[in-house]
């Protein structure tokens, strides 16, 4: 079983070495990268399970698809809320 439970909200906007806004990179891309890296092991351990966690902070907010990287204005909680709203809509 793989449980992805990493998350954080950063006070200021910054980019990772890959050029991603770091709240997005940690809360969303890190799950994908780690899961992909462990894919062969998970398949070999069948029946394996993957669990991704998220908070309810997305409620009442929306994602600006024209500014996903928040280049026009970064607010820490907006970054968390908007990105979690996207994650929630994908899994709903």
Residue, then its C-alpha position, 0 to 999 in steps of 0.5 A: x500500500x502506498x499512502x501519499x499524504x504530503x502537503x504544505x502551503x507556502x507563504x510566498x510564490x516560488x518555483x521549483x527547479x522544474x519551473x512549477x509553482x511549489x505549492x502545486x508541485x508538492x501537493x499534486x505533482x509529488x504524488x504523481x512522481x512518487x507513484x510512477x516511480x514505485x509503479x513496478x513494485x506496486x504491480x508486483x505486490x498486487x493487489x496493491x492499493x494507492x491512497x491519496x489524501x487531501x484536506x477540505x480547504x478547497x470548498x468555496x474556491x475555484x481554480x483560475x485555469x488561465x493562471x494555474x501557476x499563479x503568476x498574476x498574484x500569489x496568495x498562500x491559501x488561494x493556492x491551496x484552495x484552488x489546487x485542492x478544488x482541482x484535485x477534488x473535481x478529478x476524484x469526485 
